[in-house]
């Protein structure tokens, strides 16, 4: 129910439901992960860090937790640990979104050579995806074009 509220952008209700769920089952990793997503989306980066870290401790083999932790750490200006989190996610699974978000973070930090390398890996994986996957999220296509322009590739 908490993520239904999140989908409707009712963040306070979402957090309340998810915290109640966490109280009832504190060892269910997905609740911590979802709380991390809500807090990341609302700009509460310290709280997002807390919940993504808890999710990783409970389920260390879920690579998306590391990617979202990387996003959170970059927004907390902890670039070195953000890089480590992205690298861990990519080591676990070669998802094109991991490379795209890593390239965005590196580009935002002004590290254009490494951003370009991550973008090229994104392009290779994105090129292998089926059309439905490629067109599933308009934000991915927009960010792809933005990075192409910034990195001049």
ABEGO torsion letter per residue (X at the ends): XAAAAAAAGBAAAAAAAAAAAAAABAABAAAAAAAAAAAAAAGBAAAAAAAAAAAAAABAABAAAAAAAAAAAAAAGBAAAAAAAAAAAAAABBBAAAAAAAAAAAAAAGBAAAAAAAAAAAAAAAAABBAAAAAABAAAAAAAAAAAAAAGX
